Amino acid sequence: MKVLHLAYSGDGYLKGGVGMYVNYLIEALQKYGVESTIGLHSQWLKIRGKPKRIENPVNADILFVNDKGHFLASWIFGSSCISELNIELLSKKFDIIHFHDYYPFKARFKTTTVRTLHDFEPVCNAVFGVRFRRRLCKIPYHASRKHLPLCYLCGILDGKPPQLWRMRNFIEESHDAAVVLAKCFEPIGRRVSKNVRVIYTGIPPASDEVLEVEKSDKPRFIFVGRHVRVKGIDKIARLARKFPKYEFVSIGPGGPIDGVKYLGVVSKSRLMIEIRKSWFLLLPSKMDYAPLVMLEAMSVGTPIIAVDYLPSLKEYIGEAGIFTHDFEEVLESVSEEMAYDLGEKAVERQRKYFTSDNMARKYYELYRDLLNKDLN
């Protein structure tokens, strides 16, 4: 079985959450004899006003570079960089084309296609408006959350997306199967395909070496992610001012914050150790689907304090964390004993439900079912 994984990259490198997801999946699929190929679609990069073409990516087998047409038009209506001839050749070479938040329009490939929805952007019209009109959707998902005008809280979870900034729907039932990362998002998957599967994200279990690292003696809280408001970095700054005796650690692209120990971008091994040392991982995101750092924390026995209005987080974390709308109130009551008790539940839950082997097995079953259907 030959599978082409297609994703978008701004600089020719597969990275970030989707990149790690694809790498975990490809590695775990090898045990089932699946031959995986990575394909990346990139744009011309503009550096100081001059276009610079991307060449020789280090971790892509196939690179498509869009060298003509407006980016937005390409993003909505189709990539001008993949010719009909290339589509014909790729359709014959691979049994399945697997899209990872790529091609938000009617699939043009003449073979079996699967689409994993890592985000809402290609699906929700409200997010489209947020991104390009710089405006937030004003339709709350729940009446008690009117102070959070974000698309995750709108009626799209009930199958009633807001009709703001209407655009032609190029993705309606355009793939043979759609994969969503949580049960609460099945209605969104049905906008892409009638055949919707829920496949939870998985990662390899943490090594015993990492699990042997001792927790910090004093309260230690860690934030991992980009320093942007949508990830809740402003809440981290307020917590650091409120609790000067606690240790707050930040890892990810951004910059120093008063009262927060900023480590920048670190290696994978150090990331796991720093998370292990912490009492809790903080997830104050305003928009998150199924962040890998959540599973990484669970795998090393670090429980999570997360916002209470993102349903997918509750599916993953379950009893291995605390959900709240008031982080200050929770931090005032946490203890080392609580961190250890919840941490044990987190390790057990991750190893039972959210491993890369489980994820790969379910994808393999999906691939096999689709190919058998085509043969019949």
C-alpha positions in Angstrom: 0.0 0.0 0.0 1.5 3.3 -1.1 0.3 6.6 0.6 1.1 10.2 -0.3 0.8 12.6 2.6 0.2 16.1 1.4 0.5 19.2 3.6 1.1 22.9 3.3 4.4 24.5 4.3 5.4 28.2 4.1 9.1 27.5 3.9 9.5 24.0 2.4 9.8 22.2 5.7 7.3 20.0 7.4 7.2 21.3 11.0 4.9 22.3 13.8 2.1 20.2 15.2 1.0 18.9 11.8 4.6 18.0 10.9 5.1 16.0 14.2 1.7 14.3 13.7 2.6 13.2 10.2 6.0 11.9 11.3 4.5 9.9 14.2 1.9 8.5 11.8 4.4 7.5 9.1 6.8 5.9 11.6 4.0 3.8 13.2 2.5 2.8 9.8 5.7 1.0 8.8 4.7 -2.0 10.9 1.7 -2.5 8.6 3.8 -2.4 5.4 2.5 1.0 4.4 5.0 2.9 2.1 4.6 6.6 2.9 5.7 9.6 0.9 5.6 13.3 2.1 4.5 15.9 -0.3 4.6 19.6 0.5 2.9 22.5 -1.2 4.7 25.9 -0.7 4.5 29.4 -2.0 7.0 31.9 -3.2 8.6 33.5 -0.2 9.0 37.3 -0.2 12.1 38.5 1.6 12.4 42.3 1.7 9.9 42.6 -1.1 11.7 40.2 -3.4 10.4 36.7 -4.2 12.6 33.8 -3.3 11.8 30.4 -4.5 12.0 27.5 -2.1 14.4 24.6 -3.1 15.7 21.4 -1.6 13.5 20.9 1.5 15.2 18.6 3.9 12.2 16.4 4.8 9.9 16.3 1.8 10.0 13.7 -0.9 8.0 15.9 -3.3 7.7 19.7 -3.3 5.2 21.8 -5.2 6.0 25.4 -5.4 3.3 27.9 -6.4 5.1 30.4 -8.7 2.1 32.2 -10.1 -1.3 33.4 -9.0 -2.3 35.2 -5.8 -1.8 33.2 -2.6 -5.4 33.6 -1.5 -6.8 32.6 -4.8 -4.6 29.5 -4.9 -5.5 28.6 -1.3 -9.3 28.7 -2.1 -9.6 27.6 -5.7 -6.7 25.2 -6.1 -3.0 25.1 -6.4 -1.8 26.4 -9.8 1.6 24.7 -9.2 0.3 21.1 -9.6 -0.5 20.6 -13.2 -3.1 18.1 -14.5 -0.2 15.9 -15.7 1.3 15.7 -12.3 -2.1 15.0 -10.8 -2.5 12.1 -13.3 0.9 10.7 -12.5 0.5 11.0 -8.7 -3.0 9.3 -8.9 -1.5 6.3 -10.7 1.6 6.1 -8.4 -0.2 6.1 -5.1 -3.1 4.1 -3.8 -4.2 6.8 -1.4 -3.7 10.6 -1.3 -3.9 11.7 2.3 -4.4 15.4 2.8 -3.4 17.1 6.1 -5.3 20.4 6.2 -4.4 20.9 2.6 -6.6 21.6 -0.5 -9.7 23.2 1.0 -11.6 22.6 -2.3 -12.9 19.8 -4.4 -10.3 17.0 -4.7 -8.9 16.8 -8.2 -6.9 13.6 -7.7 -8.2 10.6 -9.6 -7.6 8.2 -6.7 -8.8 7.4 -3.2 -8.5 10.5 -1.0 -8.5 11.0 2.8 -8.5 14.3 4.6 -7.5 14.8 8.2 -8.9 18.0 9.7 -6.3 19.3 12.0 -7.9 22.7 12.1 -11.1 24.6 11.3 -9.7 27.1 8.9 -10.5 25.3 5.6 -14.0 24.5 6.9 -15.5 27.2 8.9 -16.5 30.4 7.1 -16.3 32.3 10.3 -12.6 31.5 10.7 -12.1 32.5 7.0 -13.5 35.9 8.0 -11.4 36.2 11.1 -8.2 35.4 9.2 -8.6 37.7 6.2 -11.0 40.4 7.5 -9.3 40.8 10.9 -12.7 40.5 12.6 -14.0 38.0 15.1 -17.2 36.0 14.9 -19.7 37.4 17.3 -21.9 34.3 17.6 -21.0 32.5 20.9 -21.3 28.7 21.1 -22.7 29.0 24.6 -24.6 31.9 26.1 -22.4 31.9 29.2 -19.3 32.4 27.0 -20.2 35.7 25.4 -16.8 37.1 26.3 -15.1 34.6 24.0 -16.1 35.4 20.4 -14.3 32.6 18.7 -15.3 30.1 16.1 -14.8 27.1 18.4 -17.7 28.4 20.4 -20.1 28.9 17.5 -22.9 26.7 16.2 -20.6 24.8 13.9 -20.5 22.0 16.5 -24.2 21.7 16.1 -23.9 21.6 12.3 -25.1 25.2 12.0 -22.1 27.2 11.0 -22.5 31.0 11.0 -23.3 32.4 7.6 -20.9 35.3 7.9 -18.8 36.3 4.8 -20.3 33.5 2.7 -18.0 31.8 0.3 -18.7 29.0 -2.2 -18.3 25.6 -0.6 -15.6 23.8 -2.6 -15.1 21.0 -0.1 -18.6 19.6 0.3 -18.3 15.8 0.2 -15.1 16.1 -1.8 -13.1 13.2 -0.2 -13.7 9.5 0.2 -13.2 9.8 3.9 -12.7 12.5 6.5 -10.8 12.1 9.8 -11.5 14.3 12.8 -9.4 14.2 15.9 -12.3 14.2 18.4 -15.9 13.0 18.5 -17.3 16.5 19.1 -16.1 17.5 15.6 -17.9 14.8 13.6 -20.4 17.4 12.2 -17.4 19.3 10.8 -16.1 16.1 9.1 -19.4 15.6 7.4 -18.8 18.8 5.5 -15.9 17.1 3.8 -17.1 13.5 3.4 -20.1 11.3 4.2 -17.6 8.8 5.6 -16.3 10.3 8.8 -13.9 8.6 11.2 -12.8 9.7 14.6 -9.1 8.9 15.1 -7.5 10.2 18.2 -4.0 11.7 18.0 -1.3 9.5 19.4 2.3 9.7 20.3 4.9 7.1 21.5 5.0 6.5 25.3 7.7 8.4 27.2 10.9 6.6 28.0 11.6 5.4 31.5 14.6 7.7 31.7 12.3 10.7 31.4 9.8 9.3 33.9 12.6 8.9 36.5 13.2 12.7 36.5 12.1 14.2 39.8 9.4 16.9 40.0 10.3 20.4 41.2 10.3 21.0 44.9 8.3 24.2 44.6 5.2 24.9 42.5 6.3 24.9 38.8 4.0 25.5 35.9 5.0 25.3 32.2 3.5 26.8 29.0 4.5 25.4 25.6 3.6 27.2 22.4 3.8 30.3 20.4 3.7 33.6 22.3 0.4 34.8 20.8 -2.8 35.9 22.4 -4.8 33.0 20.8 -2.6 30.6 22.7 -3.3 32.5 25.9 0.2 33.9 26.6 -1.4 37.0 28.1 -2.9 34.8 30.8 0.5 33.4 31.6 1.9 36.9 32.1 -0.9 37.7 34.5 -0.4 34.5 36.5 3.3 35.2 36.8 2.5 38.7 38.3 -0.2 37.2 40.6 2.0 34.4 42.0 5.6 35.7 42.2 6.6 32.7 44.5 5.7 30.2 41.8 8.0 29.2 39.0 6.6 29.7 35.5 8.4 28.3 32.5 7.8 29.1 28.8 9.0 27.1 25.8 8.4 28.1 22.2 8.9 30.9 19.7 8.4 34.3 21.2 10.4 36.3 23.7 11.0 36.9 27.4 8.1 37.8 29.8 8.4 39.4 33.2 8.3 36.7 35.9 8.5 33.8 33.4 11.6 31.7 32.8 11.9 31.7 29.0 13.8 28.8 27.5 13.0 29.5 23.8 12.9 26.7 21.3 14.5 23.5 22.8 15.2 20.0 21.6 12.6 17.3 21.9 14.4 15.5 24.7 14.8 18.6 26.8 11.2 19.6 26.2 10.0 16.3 27.7 12.3 16.7 30.7 11.2 20.3 31.4 7.5 19.2 31.2 8.3 16.3 33.5 9.8 18.6 36.1 6.7 20.8 36.2 3.7 20.3 38.4 1.2 21.2 35.8 1.1 22.1 32.1 -1.0 25.2 31.4 -3.3 25.3 28.4 -5.1 28.7 28.4 -5.6 28.6 24.6 -8.6 30.3 23.1 -8.5 28.0 20.1 -7.0 24.5 20.1 -8.0 21.3 18.6 -5.8 18.5 19.9 -2.4 20.0 20.7 0.4 17.4 20.8 1.9 19.1 23.9 -1.1 17.9 25.8 -0.3 14.3 25.1 3.4 14.9 25.7 2.6 16.1 29.1 0.3 13.2 29.8 3.0 10.8 28.7 5.5 12.1 31.3 3.0 12.3 34.1 2.4 16.0 34.2 -1.3 16.8 34.5 -3.0 19.7 32.7 -4.9 22.8 33.7 -7.0 23.7 30.7 -9.8 26.1 29.7 -13.2 24.6 30.2 -14.9 25.6 26.9 -13.0 23.5 24.3 -14.8 20.2 24.1 -12.0 18.3 22.4 -9.6 18.9 25.3 -12.1 17.3 27.7 -12.2 14.2 25.4 -8.4 13.8 25.6 -7.6 14.9 29.1 -10.6 13.4 31.0 -9.7 12.9 34.7 -6.0 13.6 34.1 -6.4 17.4 34.5 -8.4 20.3 35.7 -10.8 22.4 33.6 -11.5 26.0 34.6 -12.3 29.5 33.4 -10.4 31.0 36.3 -6.8 29.9 36.4 -6.0 32.0 39.4 -8.5 30.2 41.6 -7.0 26.8 40.6 -3.4 27.8 41.2 -4.3 29.0 44.7 -5.4 25.5 45.6 -3.0 23.1 43.8 -0.6 20.9 45.7 2.3 18.5 45.0 0.1 15.6 46.0 -2.6 16.6 43.6 0.0 16.9 40.8 1.3 13.3 41.5 -2.1 11.8 41.7 -3.4 13.4 38.5 0.0 12.6 36.8 -0.4 8.9 37.4 -3.8 9.0 35.8 -2.4 11.0 32.9 0.3 8.4 32.1 -2.2 5.5 32.3 -4.7 7.3 30.1 -2.1 8.3 27.4 -0.8 4.7 27.2 -4.2 3.2 27.0 -5.9 5.5 24.4 -3.5 7.9 22.7 -0.5 6.0 21.4 0.9 6.3 17.9 0.4 2.6 17.4 -3.3 3.0 18.1 -3.5 5.9 15.7 -1.7 4.0 12.9 -3.8 0.9 13.4 -7.0 2.9 12.9 -5.6 4.7 9.9 -4.5 1.4 8.3 -8.0 0.0 8.9 -9.4 3.1 7.1 -7.0 2.8 4.2 -7.8 -0.9 3.9 -11.6 -0.4 4.0 -11.4 2.3 1.3 -9.3 0.2 -1.0 -11.4 -2.9 -0.6 -14.5 -0.8 -1.4 -12.8 0.4 -4.6 -12.0 -3.1 -5.6 -15.6 -4.3 -5.0 
